Amino acid sequence: DDLELIALELMAGVLPGATRSVTLGLVNLSPGNRNYSIVAAGSWPAKLSTTRVNALASGQEAQITLTVTAPAQSQAQLASIRVTATDLLSSAVLSRDVSVVFKVAGAVSKQLPVKSLRGVE
């Protein structure tokens, strides 16, 4: 049993007070359908497009959007948001996480060299 969680961007620039979204991909690498819970935590408030993916078939991918709003006035120029996906049907704890760093004002967005959300197989 396994899963993969990736972000299309590991670093994203955002202006003060602005909102920025990053696409994540969750791939079921287990032999059967799986249910997953998804949570986000970090130094700024984060919102996920969904916190639950149900009946994801083996080899299939679910896209999830992570959205943050940078504080209008903040001493912190960087915020790291960690997203964790947990397999709810695994007999042992099975989870994967990915961190996305948001940089305020003048940051450069770094695009990962992937052809799809699945990455290189």
Disulfide bonds with the S-S distance in Angstrom:
none
